[in-house]
Amino acid sequence: MTVKRITATLNAPSIPDLRAFYEDLFGLTPQMDLGWLLTLDADAHTPAQVNLATSGGEGTPVPELSIEVDDAEIYAEKARALGYDILYGPERESWGVQRFMLHDPAGNLINVMSHL
């Protein structure tokens, strides 16, 4: 079991406005654009990313964090075994990930995903 990446996700009422802010001020560039979710990163050699999102996809709310793991299904099983409630998924999504969502003990919504 390996955590590959942790990415903050910001609620973005207007992705173009936030995109301009992060591009202009920090020089971040688009890595992935799904319309409702835009991932920006610094460059290929810097593992710094931020997501800007109007929704969490498939009608889900915007999560505070996305944690990429090697196998989302294994982490979902572990979450259940530890007594955590899974709010969504695990689901295979049309944009090429398998994911589930749950709250951490402080109430933050966490999106746990792996690329298919």
Backbone bond lengths (Angstrom), bond angles and torsions (degrees), N, CA, C in turn:
res aa  C-N    CA-C-N  psi(-1)  N-CA   C-N-CA  omega(-1)  CA-C   N-CA-C  phi
1 M - - - 1.454 - - 1.529 108.00 -
2 T 1.345 115.90 126.03 1.456 120.87 -175.45 1.522 110.69 -136.17
3 V 1.324 116.69 130.04 1.458 121.50 169.30 1.520 106.51 -85.29
4 K 1.339 116.69 123.95 1.457 121.01 -176.39 1.515 113.88 -96.89
5 R 1.348 116.64 -30.52 1.457 119.45 -173.72 1.522 108.40 -166.48
6 I 1.315 116.71 147.46 1.459 122.29 171.78 1.522 106.84 -126.50
7 T 1.334 116.10 125.46 1.452 121.66 -175.58 1.529 110.06 -125.81
8 A 1.319 116.85 128.39 1.464 120.97 174.27 1.520 109.15 -72.26
9 T 1.319 116.07 144.70 1.461 121.55 176.26 1.517 107.84 -122.67
10 L 1.322 116.45 124.35 1.456 121.94 -179.45 1.523 110.20 -102.68
11 N 1.322 116.42 133.08 1.452 120.95 174.31 1.522 107.31 -65.25
12 A 1.325 117.00 126.37 1.458 121.60 -172.36 1.525 110.50 -126.47
13 P 1.324 118.54 92.95 1.462 119.16 175.57 1.528 111.69 -56.09
14 S 1.351 116.75 -32.29 1.463 121.88 176.36 1.527 108.22 -134.13
15 I 1.331 116.33 102.97 1.463 119.59 178.66 1.520 111.53 -61.13
16 P 1.357 120.82 -41.60 1.470 118.69 179.56 1.532 113.63 -58.98
17 D 1.331 118.13 -39.02 1.469 120.28 179.35 1.528 111.26 -65.43
18 L 1.336 116.70 -46.68 1.464 119.54 179.66 1.528 111.18 -69.09
19 R 1.317 116.37 -36.64 1.469 120.12 178.30 1.527 109.53 -58.61
20 A 1.315 117.05 -47.44 1.468 120.92 179.83 1.523 111.01 -59.70
21 F 1.332 117.20 -42.50 1.464 121.30 179.69 1.522 110.73 -58.53
22 Y 1.346 117.75 -51.82 1.461 121.33 -176.33 1.529 112.52 -72.94
23 E 1.329 117.65 -31.55 1.467 119.89 175.56 1.522 110.74 -71.07
24 D 1.336 116.84 -49.22 1.461 121.16 -174.63 1.524 112.58 -69.19
25 L 1.335 117.40 -44.48 1.458 120.59 -174.82 1.522 112.61 -81.18
26 F 1.331 117.55 -43.10 1.458 120.70 -172.56 1.531 113.95 -108.86
27 G 1.334 117.97 -6.46 1.452 121.04 178.97 1.524 114.06 72.75
28 L 1.351 117.29 19.94 1.455 120.03 178.25 1.522 109.64 -71.51
29 T 1.324 116.50 149.28 1.461 121.41 -178.79 1.523 110.17 -124.98
30 P 1.344 116.99 150.53 1.460 120.40 -179.19 1.523 112.07 -63.89
31 Q 1.311 115.32 135.60 1.454 121.96 174.81 1.527 109.81 -108.92
32 M 1.345 116.70 -37.94 1.453 122.17 -178.96 1.519 108.21 -148.00
33 D 1.331 117.58 135.10 1.466 121.89 179.18 1.524 108.92 -133.10
34 L 1.342 115.95 110.63 1.460 121.96 178.35 1.526 112.22 -102.90
35 G 1.332 116.99 6.10 1.458 120.88 -177.21 1.513 111.37 91.48
36 W 1.313 117.36 -56.49 1.471 122.43 178.09 1.531 111.76 -92.64
37 L 1.352 117.43 -11.94 1.460 123.21 179.75 1.517 108.38 -139.93
38 L 1.326 116.22 130.13 1.462 122.46 177.16 1.519 107.69 -126.08
39 T 1.331 117.72 124.32 1.459 121.92 175.81 1.522 108.12 -102.37
40 L 1.324 115.72 127.06 1.457 122.88 177.63 1.519 108.44 -112.84
41 D 1.343 117.32 143.63 1.457 119.18 173.19 1.519 110.57 -138.97
42 A 1.342 114.73 168.72 1.452 120.69 -175.71 1.527 110.96 -77.27
43 D 1.310 117.06 -56.03 1.462 122.82 175.42 1.516 107.89 -171.54
44 A 1.307 116.32 177.22 1.462 120.92 -175.46 1.529 112.77 -65.06
45 H 1.326 117.71 -20.49 1.458 121.26 -176.07 1.523 113.36 -100.76
46 T 1.322 117.86 -3.63 1.453 121.82 -178.89 1.528 109.13 -119.05
47 P 1.330 118.61 116.78 1.464 120.20 -177.39 1.531 113.02 -81.44
48 A 1.319 117.10 49.32 1.462 121.58 178.55 1.519 108.69 -109.61
49 Q 1.341 116.15 123.88 1.457 120.71 -178.82 1.513 109.84 -139.72
50 V 1.330 115.18 156.91 1.458 122.24 170.23 1.526 107.15 -142.70
51 N 1.326 116.51 140.35 1.462 122.14 174.84 1.519 108.73 -102.61
52 L 1.313 116.85 140.16 1.461 123.34 173.08 1.519 105.61 -116.06
53 A 1.330 118.38 125.70 1.462 119.26 -172.01 1.521 112.55 -142.62
54 T 1.325 115.23 141.19 1.465 121.48 173.15 1.521 110.52 -92.21
55 S 1.352 117.47 -17.84 1.458 122.28 175.25 1.515 108.08 -153.79
56 G 1.323 115.37 171.29 1.459 120.05 177.20 1.517 112.74 -89.44
57 G 1.342 117.15 2.85 1.461 121.93 -177.94 1.510 111.20 86.89
58 E 1.321 116.74 143.10 1.464 123.29 179.35 1.536 112.04 55.46
59 G 1.346 116.16 32.98 1.462 120.39 177.00 1.511 115.10 79.33
60 T 1.326 117.93 9.89 1.465 120.91 179.91 1.533 109.77 -90.38
61 P 1.341 117.00 156.15 1.464 119.39 176.21 1.529 111.64 -70.63
62 V 1.320 116.15 163.83 1.471 122.20 179.05 1.535 109.09 -71.62
63 P 1.342 117.37 123.95 1.467 119.45 177.77 1.524 111.16 -80.32
64 E 1.328 115.56 155.62 1.466 119.94 176.44 1.529 111.60 -76.01
65 L 1.327 116.64 -34.89 1.466 121.61 179.84 1.510 110.05 -133.86
66 S 1.325 116.01 146.55 1.450 122.11 165.89 1.517 106.67 -115.91
67 I 1.327 115.53 128.85 1.457 121.04 179.62 1.514 107.40 -116.34
68 E 1.334 116.48 114.09 1.457 120.80 177.55 1.522 109.02 -85.84
69 V 1.325 115.47 129.22 1.458 121.76 179.84 1.524 108.75 -125.88
70 D 1.321 116.54 170.44 1.460 119.71 -179.56 1.521 112.60 -74.29
71 D 1.340 118.75 -28.20 1.461 121.64 -178.73 1.531 109.34 -151.41
72 A 1.317 116.98 100.88 1.468 121.47 -176.75 1.522 112.28 -61.55
73 E 1.310 117.79 -34.45 1.465 121.20 -178.84 1.533 111.21 -62.57
74 I 1.321 117.16 -41.76 1.468 120.92 178.82 1.526 110.12 -63.41
75 Y 1.337 116.88 -41.58 1.460 119.85 179.21 1.528 111.39 -68.58
76 A 1.331 117.61 -33.72 1.471 120.49 176.09 1.527 109.90 -63.98
77 E 1.323 116.66 -43.81 1.464 120.51 177.06 1.526 110.96 -61.02
78 K 1.324 116.85 -41.56 1.469 120.60 179.43 1.526 110.46 -66.19
79 A 1.338 116.97 -41.28 1.467 120.56 178.74 1.530 110.46 -60.11
80 R 1.338 116.44 -45.14 1.472 120.41 178.25 1.527 110.90 -62.14
81 A 1.330 116.73 -43.54 1.464 121.04 -179.79 1.531 111.66 -62.14
82 L 1.333 116.35 -31.84 1.467 121.19 178.37 1.530 112.33 -83.13
83 G 1.337 116.56 -3.53 1.458 120.54 176.51 1.512 115.15 90.25
84 Y 1.322 118.12 14.35 1.464 120.80 178.65 1.524 109.77 -87.22
85 D 1.327 115.89 139.27 1.457 121.69 178.66 1.519 110.14 -82.34
86 I 1.312 116.33 126.68 1.456 121.34 174.98 1.521 107.37 -90.25
87 L 1.322 116.01 123.59 1.460 121.89 -175.58 1.518 112.53 -86.23
88 Y 1.335 116.58 -26.22 1.461 121.80 -176.73 1.518 108.37 -151.64
89 G 1.335 115.82 133.47 1.445 121.02 173.45 1.520 113.57 85.24
90 P 1.316 114.62 -165.37 1.450 129.10 2.43 1.534 112.35 -65.53
91 E 1.314 114.44 139.81 1.463 122.39 -179.56 1.527 109.43 -134.08
92 R 1.333 114.76 144.70 1.465 120.98 169.59 1.526 106.35 -89.94
93 E 1.326 116.20 120.17 1.460 121.20 -174.75 1.526 110.95 -99.04
94 S 1.325 114.93 155.28 1.464 121.35 -176.71 1.527 112.96 -64.30
95 W 1.313 118.32 -18.56 1.470 120.63 -178.93 1.536 112.22 -93.45
96 G 1.343 117.27 14.89 1.453 120.54 168.69 1.512 117.04 91.59
97 V 1.325 117.32 25.71 1.456 120.30 176.03 1.526 109.85 -130.15
98 Q 1.318 115.12 158.44 1.456 122.15 165.74 1.511 105.16 -111.44
99 R 1.343 117.06 135.25 1.459 118.29 -175.14 1.514 111.67 -153.16
100 F 1.337 113.21 164.59 1.451 121.79 169.45 1.520 107.90 -144.95
101 M 1.333 115.85 162.84 1.468 120.72 -179.44 1.524 109.29 -129.17
102 L 1.326 114.85 143.41 1.453 121.59 176.67 1.521 108.70 -153.43
103 H 1.335 115.98 163.64 1.462 120.70 175.72 1.524 108.89 -93.27
104 D 1.337 116.12 143.44 1.453 119.62 169.50 1.532 107.65 -80.33
105 P 1.321 119.06 174.30 1.464 120.17 -177.02 1.530 114.95 -60.94
106 A 1.333 118.28 -19.39 1.463 121.40 178.00 1.523 111.95 -90.69
107 G 1.333 117.72 -0.78 1.455 120.87 178.77 1.513 114.82 93.38
108 N 1.338 118.23 3.98 1.469 120.79 177.56 1.526 109.46 -74.43
109 L 1.335 116.16 136.10 1.450 120.43 179.26 1.529 109.63 -83.28
110 I 1.334 116.35 124.54 1.457 122.36 -175.65 1.524 108.45 -115.59
111 N 1.319 116.82 128.48 1.458 125.02 174.86 1.525 107.24 -99.83
112 V 1.333 117.17 116.95 1.461 121.54 179.44 1.520 106.65 -108.30
113 M 1.350 116.94 124.42 1.457 119.38 -171.58 1.511 112.17 -143.59
114 S 1.336 114.20 156.47 1.457 121.07 170.56 1.529 107.39 -137.56
115 H 1.326 115.26 146.14 1.475 119.75 176.96 1.516 109.05 -75.45
116 L 1.333 114.80 141.03 1.470 119.86 179.63 1.514 110.34 -82.50
